[in-house]
Amino acid sequence: MRALTNDYRALQVINLDPWSGKPGPYLVVQEGVAPDDAEAREATFVLRPDGCWVDINAYLGEGHLDGLEAALFQSLAQVRALLDRLPLEPRVEELPINEEGLATFLSQHPRGTTRQHLRAWVQAYEARRDSQRQRH
């Protein structure tokens, strides 16, 4: 099991909307064990723009993907800028995981359909973002 780290070589930057031809938004993920986890449980973590790592199951346990908006980066430059200033030791925010909500989410998203759900969520996210921009 690999320990969670802020080393850029250990993480993956995912373009959440490669279908549109536009860059981003991006999600930064890494599988590993949180530094203070006495049980050494491996999990998938997402990096938020504030520099904290969060177990993705905390967001998925909400029963929908909307919570992931807190972990989105709008550009690769934003990702690089954060990685350049992260300390050596990762900071992990322990958010509660709703096990029942997570089980429901996973049962509604069978293997192989995650990309389609993610694509629909990204399209809804971009529509909300565009609507908010037009109001300002």
C-alpha positions, -999 to 999 in steps of 0.1 A, spaced: 0 0 0 12 34 -10 11 63 14 -8 94 2 17 121 -9 19 155 -25 44 142 -51 31 151 -85 43 117 -99 19 98 -76 -13 116 -87 -35 116 -117 -51 147 -133 -83 138 -150 -100 160 -176 -136 156 -168 -149 168 -201 -127 154 -229 -157 150 -251 -164 187 -256 -129 195 -270 -126 222 -243 -100 218 -216 -113 210 -181 -126 210 -156 -100 188 -139 -101 165 -110 -68 155 -92 -69 120 -77 -46 96 -59 -50 62 -44 -32 57 -11 -34 56 27 -39 88 47 -8 96 68 -27 94 101 -48 64 93 -40 38 121 -60 11 101 -40 18 70 -71 17 47 -64 24 11 -88 49 -5 -91 71 -35 -85 107 -26 -93 139 -45 -73 171 -41 -92 203 -35 -80 237 -46 -74 246 -10 -46 219 -9 -65 193 12 -70 157 2 -105 142 8 -116 106 5 -138 106 -26 -163 84 -8 -173 114 14 -186 131 -18 -201 100 -33 -219 92 -1 -240 123 -6 -258 102 -32 -249 125 -61 -218 140 -77 -225 176 -69 -202 177 -38 -172 171 -61 -175 207 -73 -154 216 -43 -126 196 -58 -126 209 -93 -98 228 -110 -107 250 -140 -73 248 -156 -41 229 -156 -23 261 -147 -44 262 -115 -34 225 -108 3 233 -114 2 265 -92 -12 245 -63 12 216 -67 41 241 -67 31 254 -33 20 222 -15 41 212 15 59 178 15 33 162 39 -2 160 26 -31 175 45 -62 152 47 -96 165 58 -116 138 74 -151 143 61 -178 119 73 -188 91 49 -224 83 47 -221 45 42 -258 41 33 -256 70 8 -224 55 -7 -240 21 -10 -270 37 -28 -248 57 -51 -227 26 -60 -258 5 -66 -272 31 -90 -239 33 -109 -230 -1 -121 -195 -8 -134 -190 5 -168 -215 34 -165 -194 57 -144 -181 76 -175 -216 83 -187 -228 95 -153 -197 116 -150 -202 131 -184 -238 140 -176 -227 155 -143 -200 176 -160 -226 189 -186 -250 199 -158 -221 215 -138 -210 235 -169 -246 246 -175 -249 259 -139 -215 276 -141 -224 293 -174 -258 304 -160 -240 319 -130 -215 337 -152 -244 352 -173 -260 366 -141 -228 385 -131 
